[in-house]
Amino acid sequence: MIYTALGDSITFGENASSFANAYPQLAVSALHSSSHKATCYVMARPGWTSHDLLDSVIWRGASMIRPADVVSIWIGGVDLANAALISLRNQQPLAAKQMAGYYRRHLGAIVSHIKKGCHARIVFCTQYNPFPNSPLAAESVDQLNRITRELAQSYDVGIAPVHTWFEGKQANLIYGYRNGKIEDALSGSLPIHPNDKGHQVIAAGLAPYLAPRK
C-alpha cells in the first residue's frame, strides 16, 4: 500500500531527532510489523497554513496523491498560531471567526481535490493543544477540532483523535515544553512540535487508521 502524509512542520518532522523518527515513517514501520507492506510519501513543510497545503496539493501533489491508498491530513496549527500571536502582540481578541472560515474552506477544498483525483481513503488528524495552561489556546484548538470533525462527517472521511493521545501528557511529548502557555511562544523558539516520544505516540495511534480495511 502507499501512504501519503500531508501537513505542516509536525508532519515534516521538525524537532524529531531524524526524518526516520517522524510519525509518518514510524507509522509505516508499525504497518510493516503488522504484516502490511507500505511505502510512505510526505508532502509537508514547516510554516505551511491550510492555504499553503491546498496550493501544494493542487499544483504539485498529483504524483504523491494519485497512487495513494490512504492519505492523512494534519493541518491548521499554523493558521491557529498565527492568529493567536497576532492577537497577543496587538492586544486584541483572537480573530477566531475569520481563521475558522479560512480553515474550513481550505480543508474542504483539499479533500474535494483529492477525491476527484484518486480513490484513497482519507484520514484527518485532530490538533493537540501545546499550551494547555492557556484558556485561549484550549478554546481555539477545540474550535479547530470541532470544524475538523464536522468536515470529516460531511466528506465521509476518517478522523484520528490525536488530541486525546496528548491530553495531559504535553510536557512529556512536546519538544522544548516550558509552561504550557501561549506566552512561551513569544520568547524565541516555538514549543509546539512533538519530540521523538510524541512522534512515537502519534504513529502508534495512527497506524490502525491507515491499515488496509478487511
C-alpha positions as CSV (number, residue, x, y, z in Angstrom):
1,M,0.0,0.0,0.0
2,I,1.0,3.6,-0.5
3,Y,0.5,6.1,2.3
4,T,0.8,9.8,1.7
5,A,1.0,12.2,4.7
6,L,0.0,15.8,4.1
7,G,0.7,18.5,6.7
8,D,2.9,21.2,8.1
9,S,6.0,21.1,10.3
10,I,4.7,18.3,12.6
11,T,4.3,16.0,9.6
12,F,7.6,17.2,8.2
13,G,9.2,16.0,11.4
14,E,10.5,19.3,12.8
15,N,12.3,18.7,16.2
16,A,12.3,14.9,15.7
17,S,15.8,13.7,16.0
18,S,15.8,12.5,12.4
19,F,13.4,12.1,9.5
20,A,13.1,8.4,10.2
21,N,11.8,9.3,13.7
22,A,8.9,11.4,12.4
23,Y,5.5,9.9,12.7
24,P,4.8,9.1,9.0
25,Q,7.9,6.9,8.8
26,L,7.2,5.4,12.2
27,A,3.6,4.6,11.2
28,V,4.9,2.8,8.1
29,S,7.3,0.8,10.3
30,A,4.3,-0.1,12.6
31,L,2.4,-1.3,9.5
32,H,5.3,-3.4,8.4
33,S,5.4,-5.0,11.9
34,S,1.8,-6.0,11.5
35,S,2.5,-7.6,8.1
36,H,1.3,-4.7,5.9
37,K,3.9,-3.6,3.4
38,A,3.7,0.1,2.9
39,T,5.5,3.0,1.1
40,C,5.3,6.5,2.5
41,Y,5.3,9.9,0.7
42,V,5.3,13.1,2.7
43,M,4.1,16.4,1.4
44,A,4.7,18.9,4.3
45,R,6.7,22.0,5.1
46,P,7.3,24.0,8.3
47,G,5.2,27.1,8.3
48,W,2.5,25.8,6.0
49,T,-1.0,27.0,6.6
50,S,-4.1,25.3,5.3
51,H,-3.9,27.6,2.2
52,D,-0.3,26.6,1.5
53,L,-1.2,22.9,1.7
54,L,-4.1,23.4,-0.6
55,D,-1.9,25.2,-3.1
56,S,0.7,22.4,-3.0
57,V,-2.0,19.7,-3.4
58,I,-3.4,21.4,-6.4
59,W,-0.2,22.3,-8.2
60,R,2.4,19.7,-7.0
61,G,0.6,16.9,-5.4
62,A,-0.5,14.6,-8.2
63,S,2.5,12.3,-8.2
64,M,2.2,11.6,-4.4
65,I,-1.6,11.6,-4.1
66,R,-2.9,9.9,-7.2
67,P,-1.3,6.5,-6.4
68,A,-2.1,6.6,-2.7
69,D,-4.2,4.0,-0.9
70,V,-4.6,6.2,2.2
71,V,-3.9,9.9,2.8
72,S,-3.6,11.6,6.2
73,I,-4.2,15.3,6.5
74,W,-2.9,17.2,9.5
75,I,-3.1,21.0,9.1
76,G,-4.3,24.1,10.8
77,G,-1.8,24.5,13.6
78,V,-0.1,27.4,11.8
79,D,-3.4,29.1,11.0
80,L,-4.2,29.0,14.7
81,A,-0.7,30.0,15.9
82,N,-0.6,33.0,13.5
83,A,-4.0,34.2,14.7
84,A,-3.0,33.8,18.4
85,L,0.3,35.5,18.1
86,I,-1.2,38.5,16.2
87,S,-3.8,38.7,18.9
88,L,-1.2,38.7,21.7
89,R,1.0,41.3,20.0
90,N,-1.8,43.7,19.2
91,Q,-3.6,43.0,22.5
92,Q,-6.8,42.3,20.5
93,P,-9.3,39.4,20.6
94,L,-8.4,36.4,18.5
95,A,-9.9,36.7,15.0
96,A,-11.4,33.2,15.6
97,K,-14.3,33.5,13.1
98,Q,-12.1,34.6,10.3
99,M,-9.5,31.9,11.0
100,A,-12.2,29.3,11.2
101,G,-13.7,30.3,8.0
102,Y,-10.4,30.1,6.1
103,Y,-9.6,26.8,7.6
104,R,-13.0,25.3,6.8
105,R,-12.8,26.4,3.2
106,H,-9.2,25.3,2.6
107,L,-9.6,21.9,4.2
108,G,-12.8,21.2,2.3
109,A,-11.1,22.2,-0.9
110,I,-8.2,19.9,-0.2
111,V,-10.5,16.9,0.4
112,S,-12.5,17.7,-2.7
113,H,-9.4,17.9,-4.9
114,I,-8.1,14.5,-3.5
115,K,-11.4,12.8,-4.1
116,K,-11.5,14.0,-7.7
117,G,-8.0,12.7,-8.4
118,C,-7.9,9.3,-6.7
119,H,-9.8,6.7,-4.6
120,A,-7.6,6.9,-1.5
121,R,-9.1,6.6,2.0
122,I,-8.6,9.9,3.8
123,V,-7.9,10.4,7.5
124,F,-8.0,13.7,9.3
125,C,-5.7,14.2,12.3
126,T,-7.0,16.5,15.1
127,Q,-4.8,19.1,16.6
128,Y,-3.4,18.7,20.1
129,N,-3.0,21.7,22.4
130,P,0.6,22.6,23.0
131,F,-0.5,25.3,25.5
132,P,-2.9,23.5,27.9
133,N,-2.5,26.2,30.6
134,S,-3.9,29.0,28.4
135,P,-7.7,29.1,28.2
136,L,-7.5,30.9,24.9
137,A,-5.5,28.1,23.3
138,A,-7.8,25.4,24.7
139,E,-10.8,27.2,23.3
140,S,-9.2,27.8,19.9
141,V,-7.9,24.3,19.5
142,D,-11.3,22.9,20.4
143,Q,-12.9,25.1,17.7
144,L,-10.4,23.9,15.2
145,N,-11.1,20.3,16.1
146,R,-14.8,20.8,16.0
147,I,-14.6,22.1,12.4
148,T,-12.3,19.1,11.5
149,R,-14.9,16.7,12.9
150,E,-17.7,18.4,11.1
151,L,-15.8,18.2,7.8
152,A,-14.9,14.6,8.4
153,Q,-18.6,13.8,8.7
154,S,-19.6,15.9,5.7
155,Y,-17.0,14.3,3.4
156,D,-17.2,10.8,4.9
157,V,-13.5,10.6,5.9
158,G,-11.9,9.1,8.9
159,I,-10.6,11.0,11.9
160,A,-7.7,10.2,14.1
161,P,-8.2,11.9,17.6
162,V,-4.5,12.9,18.1
163,H,-5.6,15.5,20.7
164,T,-6.8,12.7,23.0
165,W,-3.4,10.9,22.8
166,F,-1.6,14.1,24.0
167,E,-4.1,15.4,26.6
168,G,-2.5,15.7,30.0
169,K,0.8,14.4,28.6
170,Q,2.1,17.5,26.7
171,A,5.1,18.1,29.0
172,N,6.5,14.7,28.1
173,L,5.6,14.7,24.4
174,I,6.4,18.2,23.2
175,Y,9.9,19.4,22.3
176,G,11.0,22.3,24.5
177,Y,7.8,22.4,26.6
178,R,8.0,25.0,29.3
179,N,4.9,26.4,31.0
180,G,2.2,25.3,28.6
181,K,1.2,28.9,28.0
182,I,0.9,30.8,24.7
183,E,3.3,33.4,26.1
184,D,6.0,30.7,25.8
185,A,5.9,31.2,22.0
186,L,6.9,34.8,22.3
187,S,10.3,34.1,23.8
188,G,12.1,32.6,20.8
189,S,11.5,29.0,19.6
190,L,8.0,27.6,19.4
191,P,7.5,24.8,21.9
192,I,4.8,23.1,19.8
193,H,6.3,20.2,17.9
194,P,6.4,16.6,19.1
195,N,9.6,15.2,20.5
196,D,10.6,11.7,19.5
197,K,8.4,10.2,22.1
198,G,5.5,12.3,20.8
199,H,6.0,11.1,17.3
200,Q,6.0,7.5,18.6
201,V,2.7,8.1,20.3
202,I,1.2,9.6,17.1
203,A,2.5,6.7,14.9
204,A,1.2,4.0,17.3
205,G,-2.2,5.7,17.4
206,L,-2.4,6.5,13.7
207,A,-1.3,3.1,12.3
208,P,-4.6,1.3,12.8
209,Y,-6.4,4.1,10.9
210,L,-4.0,3.6,8.0
211,A,-4.1,-0.2,7.8
212,P,-6.0,-1.7,4.9
213,R,-9.6,-2.5,5.6
214,K,-10.5,-6.1,5.6
